Amino acid sequence: MRFQEQLKILNDSMQLLILKTNTVNTTLGERHTILNMAEISKAVNLLQSFTYLDPELKEVTQLGFLGNSVQRSVALNTNQLEDIKDKIRKLRNKVEQNVLILQNTIKMVDKDTLCIKIVEHDSLKEISEELEILDKIIMQTISHKAINATYKFSSFDVGSAWIYIVITSTVGLNLLAGLIWSACVIRKKWLEGSVLEESVKALKIKNDSLKDIQEANKKQMDLLLENEAKNLMEEFELENTDNEYLKRLEFSIKELAKLIIDGVQIKPADLLPEESKNLFPDYSNLDAIESKIKLLERK
Protein backbone atom coordinates (compact mmCIF):
# COMPACT_ATOMS: atom_id res chain seq x y z
CA MET A 1 0.00 0.00 0.00
CA ARG A 2 1.32 3.43 -0.97
CA PHE A 3 2.39 5.70 1.87
CA GLN A 4 -0.12 8.26 0.58
CA GLU A 5 -2.90 5.68 0.89
CA GLN A 6 -1.72 4.71 4.37
CA LEU A 7 -1.75 8.35 5.41
CA LYS A 8 -5.31 8.82 4.16
CA ILE A 9 -6.59 5.72 6.00
CA LEU A 10 -4.86 6.76 9.22
CA ASN A 11 -6.25 10.30 8.98
CA ASP A 12 -9.77 9.03 8.24
CA SER A 13 -9.58 6.60 11.15
CA MET A 14 -8.31 9.24 13.52
CA GLN A 15 -11.40 11.37 12.80
CA LEU A 16 -13.61 8.40 13.67
CA LEU A 17 -11.82 7.51 16.91
CA ILE A 18 -13.50 10.26 18.93
CA LEU A 19 -15.86 8.78 21.49
CA LYS A 20 -19.30 10.41 21.73
CA THR A 21 -21.44 9.55 24.75
CA ASN A 22 -24.71 10.36 26.44
CA THR A 23 -25.10 10.31 30.25
CA VAL A 24 -28.25 9.96 32.32
CA ASN A 25 -28.70 9.81 36.09
CA THR A 26 -30.49 6.73 37.45
CA THR A 27 -31.15 5.29 40.88
CA LEU A 28 -28.08 3.13 40.30
CA GLY A 29 -25.91 6.14 39.51
CA GLU A 30 -24.75 7.58 36.20
CA ARG A 31 -25.28 5.37 33.15
CA HIS A 32 -23.46 6.13 29.92
CA THR A 33 -24.31 5.23 26.33
CA ILE A 34 -21.85 5.35 23.43
CA LEU A 35 -23.49 7.18 20.53
CA ASN A 36 -21.04 6.39 17.74
CA MET A 37 -20.19 2.73 18.12
CA ALA A 38 -20.56 2.21 14.35
CA GLU A 39 -17.90 4.87 13.64
CA ILE A 40 -15.51 3.37 16.20
CA SER A 41 -16.10 -0.04 14.67
CA LYS A 42 -15.43 1.33 11.16
CA ALA A 43 -12.12 2.82 12.32
CA VAL A 44 -11.09 -0.52 13.87
CA ASN A 45 -11.86 -2.32 10.60
CA LEU A 46 -9.92 0.25 8.55
CA LEU A 47 -6.85 -0.20 10.75
CA GLN A 48 -6.72 -4.01 10.64
CA SER A 49 -3.98 -4.05 7.97
CA PHE A 50 -1.58 -1.96 10.09
CA THR A 51 0.22 -4.65 12.08
CA TYR A 52 2.11 -2.15 14.24
CA LEU A 53 -1.27 -1.20 15.75
CA ASP A 54 -2.06 -4.79 16.76
CA PRO A 55 -1.56 -4.35 20.53
CA GLU A 56 -3.88 -1.34 20.73
CA LEU A 57 -6.41 -2.84 18.29
CA LYS A 58 -6.51 -6.04 20.32
CA GLU A 59 -7.39 -4.13 23.47
CA VAL A 60 -10.25 -2.37 21.68
CA THR A 61 -11.61 -5.46 19.94
CA GLN A 62 -11.54 -7.36 23.24
CA LEU A 63 -14.23 -4.98 24.37
CA GLY A 64 -16.49 -7.14 22.21
CA PHE A 65 -19.27 -4.82 21.15
CA LEU A 66 -16.79 -2.26 19.76
CA GLY A 67 -14.98 -4.72 17.52
CA ASN A 68 -17.95 -5.36 15.26
CA SER A 69 -20.60 -3.43 13.37
CA VAL A 70 -23.03 -2.75 16.18
CA GLN A 71 -26.52 -1.36 15.89
CA ARG A 72 -27.54 -1.74 19.53
CA SER A 73 -26.63 0.63 22.37
CA VAL A 74 -25.01 -0.51 25.59
CA ALA A 75 -25.49 1.09 28.98
CA LEU A 76 -22.19 1.45 30.87
CA ASN A 77 -21.24 2.51 34.34
CA THR A 78 -18.54 5.16 34.84
CA ASN A 79 -15.71 2.68 35.40
CA GLN A 80 -16.57 0.77 32.23
CA LEU A 81 -16.74 3.98 30.23
CA GLU A 82 -13.37 5.19 31.52
CA ASP A 83 -11.81 1.84 30.58
CA ILE A 84 -13.18 2.13 27.04
CA LYS A 85 -12.07 5.76 26.77
CA ASP A 86 -8.56 4.80 27.86
CA LYS A 87 -8.23 2.00 25.28
CA ILE A 88 -9.57 4.13 22.42
CA ARG A 89 -7.36 7.05 23.50
CA LYS A 90 -4.29 4.78 23.34
CA LEU A 91 -5.24 3.58 19.86
CA ARG A 92 -5.91 7.11 18.62
CA ASN A 93 -2.61 8.39 20.04
CA LYS A 94 -0.73 5.59 18.27
CA VAL A 95 -2.50 6.42 15.00
CA GLU A 96 -1.69 10.12 15.43
CA GLN A 97 1.99 9.33 16.05
CA ASN A 98 2.18 7.37 12.81
CA VAL A 99 0.39 10.12 10.90
CA LEU A 100 3.12 12.53 12.00
CA ILE A 101 5.83 10.04 11.02
CA LEU A 102 4.36 9.58 7.55
CA GLN A 103 3.87 13.32 7.04
CA ASN A 104 7.54 13.87 7.84
CA THR A 105 8.62 10.95 5.64
CA ILE A 106 6.76 11.59 2.41
CA LYS A 107 6.48 14.65 0.25
CA MET A 108 2.89 15.88 -0.01
CA VAL A 109 1.67 15.88 -3.59
CA ASP A 110 0.06 18.65 -5.62
CA LYS A 111 -3.57 18.25 -6.71
CA ASP A 112 -2.50 17.95 -10.39
CA THR A 113 -0.25 15.01 -9.61
CA LEU A 114 -0.32 11.62 -11.27
CA CYS A 115 0.70 8.61 -9.22
CA ILE A 116 2.38 5.97 -11.38
CA LYS A 117 3.03 2.42 -10.26
CA ILE A 118 5.85 0.92 -12.29
CA VAL A 119 6.34 -2.81 -12.70
CA GLU A 120 8.95 -4.61 -10.61
CA HIS A 121 11.93 -5.51 -12.82
CA ASP A 122 15.17 -7.39 -12.34
CA SER A 123 17.35 -4.77 -14.02
CA LEU A 124 17.72 -1.02 -14.11
CA LYS A 125 17.69 -1.22 -17.91
CA GLU A 126 14.14 -2.62 -17.88
CA ILE A 127 12.99 0.09 -15.47
CA SER A 128 14.63 2.72 -17.65
CA GLU A 129 12.89 1.40 -20.77
CA GLU A 130 9.52 1.44 -19.02
CA LEU A 131 10.01 5.01 -17.80
CA GLU A 132 11.17 6.05 -21.28
CA ILE A 133 7.98 4.79 -22.95
CA LEU A 134 5.86 6.42 -20.21
CA ASP A 135 7.67 9.70 -20.84
CA LYS A 136 6.98 9.43 -24.57
CA ILE A 137 3.29 8.56 -24.04
CA ILE A 138 2.71 11.48 -21.68
CA MET A 139 4.72 14.10 -23.55
CA GLN A 140 3.36 13.44 -27.04
CA THR A 141 -0.17 13.48 -25.64
CA ILE A 142 -0.10 16.73 -23.65
CA SER A 143 2.27 18.68 -25.92
CA HIS A 144 -0.51 19.45 -28.43
CA LYS A 145 -0.58 23.22 -29.03
CA ALA A 146 -4.16 23.46 -27.71
CA ILE A 147 -3.06 21.81 -24.44
CA ASN A 148 0.50 23.12 -24.27
CA ALA A 149 1.26 21.24 -21.06
CA THR A 150 4.28 19.44 -19.76
CA TYR A 151 5.16 17.55 -16.61
CA LYS A 152 7.83 17.51 -13.96
CA PHE A 153 9.02 14.70 -11.74
CA SER A 154 7.91 15.21 -8.15
CA SER A 155 9.10 12.30 -5.98
CA PHE A 156 9.29 8.59 -5.33
CA ASP A 157 6.88 7.04 -2.85
CA VAL A 158 9.15 5.72 -0.10
CA GLY A 159 9.14 1.95 0.21
CA SER A 160 7.06 1.24 -2.91
CA ALA A 161 7.18 1.14 -6.71
CA TRP A 162 5.17 4.37 -7.11
CA ILE A 163 6.46 7.64 -8.51
CA TYR A 164 4.76 11.05 -8.65
CA ILE A 165 4.74 13.52 -11.51
CA VAL A 166 3.01 16.92 -11.65
CA ILE A 167 1.12 17.91 -14.81
CA THR A 168 1.37 21.64 -15.47
CA SER A 169 -2.29 22.11 -16.42
CA THR A 170 -5.60 20.64 -15.31
CA VAL A 171 -6.77 20.17 -18.91
CA GLY A 172 -3.59 18.20 -19.58
CA LEU A 173 -4.33 16.01 -16.58
CA ASN A 174 -7.91 15.45 -17.78
CA LEU A 175 -6.68 14.54 -21.26
CA LEU A 176 -4.33 11.96 -19.75
CA ALA A 177 -7.23 10.59 -17.70
CA GLY A 178 -9.13 10.08 -20.96
CA LEU A 179 -6.10 8.46 -22.55
CA ILE A 180 -5.74 6.05 -19.62
CA TRP A 181 -9.44 5.18 -19.81
CA SER A 182 -9.12 4.44 -23.55
CA ALA A 183 -6.04 2.30 -22.88
CA CYS A 184 -8.06 0.24 -20.38
CA VAL A 185 -10.75 -0.26 -23.05
CA ILE A 186 -8.10 -1.48 -25.51
CA ARG A 187 -6.57 -3.72 -22.85
CA LYS A 188 -9.94 -5.39 -22.30
CA LYS A 189 -10.51 -5.98 -26.03
CA TRP A 190 -6.96 -7.19 -26.48
CA LEU A 191 -7.36 -9.81 -23.76
CA GLU A 192 -10.74 -10.88 -25.14
CA GLY A 193 -9.16 -11.36 -28.58
CA SER A 194 -6.28 -13.34 -27.10
CA VAL A 195 -8.70 -15.64 -25.26
CA LEU A 196 -10.61 -16.23 -28.50
CA GLU A 197 -7.42 -17.08 -30.41
CA GLU A 198 -6.28 -19.47 -27.69
CA SER A 199 -9.68 -21.17 -27.74
CA VAL A 200 -9.43 -21.65 -31.50
CA LYS A 201 -5.92 -23.09 -31.14
CA ALA A 202 -7.13 -25.49 -28.47
CA LEU A 203 -9.85 -26.75 -30.83
CA LYS A 204 -7.12 -27.47 -33.42
CA ILE A 205 -8.99 -25.63 -36.14
CA LYS A 206 -7.17 -25.22 -39.46
CA ASN A 207 -4.42 -22.61 -39.59
CA ASP A 208 -6.25 -20.67 -42.33
CA SER A 209 -9.23 -20.18 -40.00
CA LEU A 210 -6.95 -19.05 -37.18
CA LYS A 211 -5.28 -16.53 -39.48
CA ASP A 212 -8.69 -15.19 -40.50
CA ILE A 213 -9.60 -14.71 -36.83
CA GLN A 214 -6.26 -13.03 -36.11
CA GLU A 215 -6.67 -10.68 -39.06
CA ALA A 216 -10.24 -9.86 -38.05
CA ASN A 217 -9.09 -9.17 -34.49
CA LYS A 218 -6.34 -6.88 -35.78
CA LYS A 219 -8.74 -4.92 -38.01
CA GLN A 220 -11.22 -4.55 -35.15
CA MET A 221 -8.43 -3.41 -32.81
CA ASP A 222 -7.08 -0.88 -35.33
CA LEU A 223 -10.57 0.54 -35.82
CA LEU A 224 -11.19 0.70 -32.07
CA LEU A 225 -7.85 2.46 -31.52
CA GLU A 226 -8.68 5.02 -34.20
CA ASN A 227 -12.16 5.63 -32.78
CA GLU A 228 -10.87 6.04 -29.22
CA ALA A 229 -8.22 8.52 -30.41
CA LYS A 230 -10.73 10.49 -32.52
CA ASN A 231 -13.15 10.63 -29.60
CA LEU A 232 -10.45 12.16 -27.38
CA MET A 233 -9.65 14.72 -30.05
CA GLU A 234 -13.31 15.69 -30.36
CA GLU A 235 -13.83 15.82 -26.60
CA PHE A 236 -10.87 18.18 -26.09
CA GLU A 237 -11.31 20.02 -29.43
CA LEU A 238 -7.86 19.06 -30.71
CA GLU A 239 -6.78 19.54 -34.31
CA ASN A 240 -4.85 16.79 -36.06
CA THR A 241 -1.72 18.95 -36.25
CA ASP A 242 0.60 18.04 -39.15
CA ASN A 243 -1.62 14.98 -39.71
CA GLU A 244 0.40 13.35 -36.95
CA TYR A 245 -1.43 13.90 -33.68
CA LEU A 246 -4.09 11.25 -34.33
CA LYS A 247 -1.35 8.65 -34.91
CA ARG A 248 0.46 9.78 -31.79
CA LEU A 249 -2.70 9.30 -29.75
CA GLU A 250 -3.24 5.85 -31.24
CA PHE A 251 0.35 4.93 -30.41
CA SER A 252 0.01 6.24 -26.85
CA ILE A 253 -3.23 4.37 -26.21
CA LYS A 254 -1.82 1.14 -27.62
CA GLU A 255 1.49 1.29 -25.72
CA LEU A 256 -0.23 2.30 -22.49
CA ALA A 257 -2.62 -0.65 -22.85
CA LYS A 258 0.41 -2.96 -23.04
CA LEU A 259 1.88 -1.40 -19.91
CA ILE A 260 -1.41 -1.77 -18.04
CA ILE A 261 -1.53 -5.46 -19.00
CA ASP A 262 1.98 -5.76 -17.51
CA GLY A 263 0.81 -4.16 -14.26
CA VAL A 264 1.44 -0.43 -14.64
CA GLN A 265 -1.15 1.78 -12.93
CA ILE A 266 -1.65 5.53 -13.27
CA LYS A 267 -3.90 7.13 -10.67
CA PRO A 268 -4.86 10.66 -9.64
CA ALA A 269 -3.70 12.20 -6.39
CA ASP A 270 -6.04 11.98 -3.39
CA LEU A 271 -6.30 15.79 -3.39
CA LEU A 272 -7.91 15.86 -6.82
CA PRO A 273 -11.63 16.87 -6.79
CA GLU A 274 -14.03 13.92 -6.97
CA GLU A 275 -15.36 14.87 -10.41
CA SER A 276 -11.81 14.73 -11.80
CA LYS A 277 -11.01 11.48 -10.00
CA ASN A 278 -14.01 9.89 -11.70
CA LEU A 279 -12.34 10.48 -15.08
CA PHE A 280 -9.82 7.77 -14.17
CA PRO A 281 -10.56 4.02 -14.35
CA ASP A 282 -10.98 1.80 -11.31
CA TYR A 283 -8.06 -0.63 -11.42
CA SER A 284 -9.80 -3.04 -9.07
CA ASN A 285 -12.44 -3.69 -11.75
CA LEU A 286 -10.80 -3.13 -15.12
CA ASP A 287 -12.97 -5.70 -16.90
CA ALA A 288 -16.00 -3.50 -16.23
CA ILE A 289 -14.50 -0.53 -18.12
CA GLU A 290 -16.55 0.43 -21.17
CA SER A 291 -15.66 2.77 -24.00
CA LYS A 292 -16.90 6.29 -23.40
CA ILE A 293 -18.01 6.31 -27.04
CA LYS A 294 -20.59 3.65 -26.15
CA LEU A 295 -21.61 5.53 -23.03
CA LEU A 296 -22.22 8.69 -25.10
CA GLU A 297 -24.22 6.72 -27.68
CA ARG A 298 -26.47 5.36 -24.92
CA LYS A 299 -27.19 8.85 -23.66
C-alpha positions in Angstrom: 0.0 0.0 0.0 1.3 3.4 -1.0 2.4 5.7 1.9 -0.1 8.3 0.6 -2.9 5.7 0.9 -1.7 4.7 4.4 -1.7 8.3 5.4 -5.3 8.8 4.2 -6.6 5.7 6.0 -4.9 6.8 9.2 -6.3 10.3 9.0 -9.8 9.0 8.2 -9.6 6.6 11.2 -8.3 9.2 13.5 -11.4 11.4 12.8 -13.6 8.4 13.7 -11.8 7.5 16.9 -13.5 10.3 18.9 -15.9 8.8 21.5 -19.3 10.4 21.7 -21.4 9.5 24.7 -24.7 10.4 26.4 -25.1 10.3 30.2 -28.2 10.0 32.3 -28.7 9.8 36.1 -30.5 6.7 37.5 -31.2 5.3 40.9 -28.1 3.1 40.3 -25.9 6.1 39.5 -24.7 7.6 36.2 -25.3 5.4 33.2 -23.5 6.1 29.9 -24.3 5.2 26.3 -21.9 5.3 23.4 -23.5 7.2 20.5 -21.0 6.4 17.7 -20.2 2.7 18.1 -20.6 2.2 14.3 -17.9 4.9 13.6 -15.5 3.4 16.2 -16.1 0.0 14.7 -15.4 1.3 11.2 -12.1 2.8 12.3 -11.1 -0.5 13.9 -11.9 -2.3 10.6 -9.9 0.2 8.5 -6.9 -0.2 10.7 -6.7 -4.0 10.6 -4.0 -4.1 8.0 -1.6 -2.0 10.1 0.2 -4.7 12.1 2.1 -2.1 14.2 -1.3 -1.2 15.7 -2.1 -4.8 16.8 -1.6 -4.4 20.5 -3.9 -1.3 20.7 -6.4 -2.8 18.3 -6.5 -6.0 20.3 -7.4 -4.1 23.5 -10.2 -2.4 21.7 -11.6 -5.5 19.9 -11.5 -7.4 23.2 -14.2 -5.0 24.4 -16.5 -7.1 22.2 -19.3 -4.8 21.2 -16.8 -2.3 19.8 -15.0 -4.7 17.5 -17.9 -5.4 15.3 -20.6 -3.4 13.4 -23.0 -2.8 16.2 -26.5 -1.4 15.9 -27.5 -1.7 19.5 -26.6 0.6 22.4 -25.0 -0.5 25.6 -25.5 1.1 29.0 -22.2 1.5 30.9 -21.2 2.5 34.3 -18.5 5.2 34.8 -15.7 2.7 35.4 -16.6 0.8 32.2 -16.7 4.0 30.2 -13.4 5.2 31.5 -11.8 1.8 30.6 -13.2 2.1 27.0 -12.1 5.8 26.8 -8.6 4.8 27.9 -8.2 2.0 25.3 -9.6 4.1 22.4 -7.4 7.0 23.5 -4.3 4.8 23.3 -5.2 3.6 19.9 -5.9 7.1 18.6 -2.6 8.4 20.0 -0.7 5.6 18.3 -2.5 6.4 15.0 -1.7 10.1 15.4 2.0 9.3 16.1 2.2 7.4 12.8 0.4 10.1 10.9 3.1 12.5 12.0 5.8 10.0 11.0 4.4 9.6 7.5 3.9 13.3 7.0 7.5 13.9 7.8 8.6 10.9 5.6 6.8 11.6 2.4 6.5 14.7 0.2 2.9 15.9 0.0 1.7 15.9 -3.6 0.1 18.6 -5.6 -3.6 18.2 -6.7 -2.5 18.0 -10.4 -0.2 15.0 -9.6 -0.3 11.6 -11.3 0.7 8.6 -9.2 2.4 6.0 -11.4 3.0 2.4 -10.3 5.9 0.9 -12.3 6.3 -2.8 -12.7 9.0 -4.6 -10.6 11.9 -5.5 -12.8 15.2 -7.4 -12.3 17.4 -4.8 -14.0 17.7 -1.0 -14.1 17.7 -1.2 -17.9 14.1 -2.6 -17.9 13.0 0.1 -15.5 14.6 2.7 -17.7 12.9 1.4 -20.8 9.5 1.4 -19.0 10.0 5.0 -17.8 11.2 6.0 -21.3 8.0 4.8 -22.9 5.9 6.4 -20.2 7.7 9.7 -20.8 7.0 9.4 -24.6 3.3 8.6 -24.0 2.7 11.5 -21.7 4.7 14.1 -23.6 3.4 13.4 -27.0 -0.2 13.5 -25.6 -0.1 16.7 -23.6 2.3 18.7 -25.9 -0.5 19.5 -28.4 -0.6 23.2 -29.0 -4.2 23.5 -27.7 -3.1 21.8 -24.4 0.5 23.1 -24.3 1.3 21.2 -21.1 4.3 19.4 -19.8 5.2 17.5 -16.6 7.8 17.5 -14.0 9.0 14.7 -11.7 7.9 15.2 -8.1 9.1 12.3 -6.0 9.3 8.6 -5.3 6.9 7.0 -2.9 9.1 5.7 -0.1 9.1 1.9 0.2 7.1 1.2 -2.9 7.2 1.1 -6.7 5.2 4.4 -7.1 6.5 7.6 -8.5 4.8 11.0 -8.6 4.7 13.5 -11.5 3.0 16.9 -11.7 1.1 17.9 -14.8 1.4 21.6 -15.5 -2.3 22.1 -16.4 -5.6 20.6 -15.3 -6.8 20.2 -18.9 -3.6 18.2 -19.6 -4.3 16.0 -16.6 -7.9 15.5 -17.8 -6.7 14.5 -21.3 -4.3 12.0 -19.8 -7.2 10.6 -17.7 -9.1 10.1 -21.0 -6.1 8.5 -22.5 -5.7 6.0 -19.6 -9.4 5.2 -19.8 -9.1 4.4 -23.5 -6.0 2.3 -22.9 -8.1 0.2 -20.4 -10.8 -0.3 -23.1 -8.1 -1.5 -25.5 -6.6 -3.7 -22.8 -9.9 -5.4 -22.3 -10.5 -6.0 -26.0 -7.0 -7.2 -26.5 -7.4 -9.8 -23.8 -10.7 -10.9 -25.1 -9.2 -11.4 -28.6 -6.3 -13.3 -27.1 -8.7 -15.6 -25.3 -10.6 -16.2 -28.5 -7.4 -17.1 -30.4 -6.3 -19.5 -27.7 -9.7 -21.2 -27.7 -9.4 -21.7 -31.5 -5.9 -23.1 -31.1 -7.1 -25.5 -28.5 -9.9 -26.7 -30.8 -7.1 -27.5 -33.4 -9.0 -25.6 -36.1 -7.2 -25.2 -39.5 -4.4 -22.6 -39.6 -6.3 -20.7 -42.3 -9.2 -20.2 -40.0 -7.0 -19.1 -37.2 -5.3 -16.5 -39.5 -8.7 -15.2 -40.5 -9.6 -14.7 -36.8 -6.3 -13.0 -36.1 -6.7 -10.7 -39.1 -10.2 -9.9 -38.1 -9.1 -9.2 -34.5 -6.3 -6.9 -35.8 -8.7 -4.9 -38.0 -11.2 -4.6 -35.1 -8.4 -3.4 -32.8 -7.1 -0.9 -35.3 -10.6 0.5 -35.8 -11.2 0.7 -32.1 -7.9 2.5 -31.5 -8.7 5.0 -34.2 -12.2 5.6 -32.8 -10.9 6.0 -29.2 -8.2 8.5 -30.4 -10.7 10.5 -32.5 -13.2 10.6 -29.6 -10.5 12.2 -27.4 -9.6 14.7 -30.0 -13.3 15.7 -30.4 -13.8 15.8 -26.6 -10.9 18.2 -26.1 -11.3 20.0 -29.4 -7.9 19.1 -30.7 -6.8 19.5 -34.3 -4.8 16.8 -36.1 -1.7 19.0 -36.2 0.6 18.0 -39.1 -1.6 15.0 -39.7 0.4 13.4 -37.0 -1.4 13.9 -33.7 -4.1 11.2 -34.3 -1.3 8.6 -34.9 0.5 9.8 -31.8 -2.7 9.3 -29.7 -3.2 5.8 -31.2 0.4 4.9 -30.4 0.0 6.2 -26.9 -3.2 4.4 -26.2 -1.8 1.1 -27.6 1.5 1.3 -25.7 -0.2 2.3 -22.5 -2.6 -0.7 -22.9 0.4 -3.0 -23.0 1.9 -1.4 -19.9 -1.4 -1.8 -18.0 -1.5 -5.5 -19.0 2.0 -5.8 -17.5 0.8 -4.2 -14.3 1.4 -0.4 -14.6 -1.1 1.8 -12.9 -1.6 5.5 -13.3 -3.9 7.1 -10.7 -4.9 10.7 -9.6 -3.7 12.2 -6.4 -6.0 12.0 -3.4 -6.3 15.8 -3.4 -7.9 15.9 -6.8 -11.6 16.9 -6.8 -14.0 13.9 -7.0 -15.4 14.9 -10.4 -11.8 14.7 -11.8 -11.0 11.5 -10.0 -14.0 9.9 -11.7 -12.3 10.5 -15.1 -9.8 7.8 -14.2 -10.6 4.0 -14.3 -11.0 1.8 -11.3 -8.1 -0.6 -11.4 -9.8 -3.0 -9.1 -12.4 -3.7 -11.7 -10.8 -3.1 -15.1 -13.0 -5.7 -16.9 -16.0 -3.5 -16.2 -14.5 -0.5 -18.1 -16.6 0.4 -21.2 -15.7 2.8 -24.0 -16.9 6.3 -23.4 -18.0 6.3 -27.0 -20.6 3.7 -26.1 -21.6 5.5 -23.0 -22.2 8.7 -25.1 -24.2 6.7 -27.7 -26.5 5.4 -24.9 -27.2 8.9 -23.7 
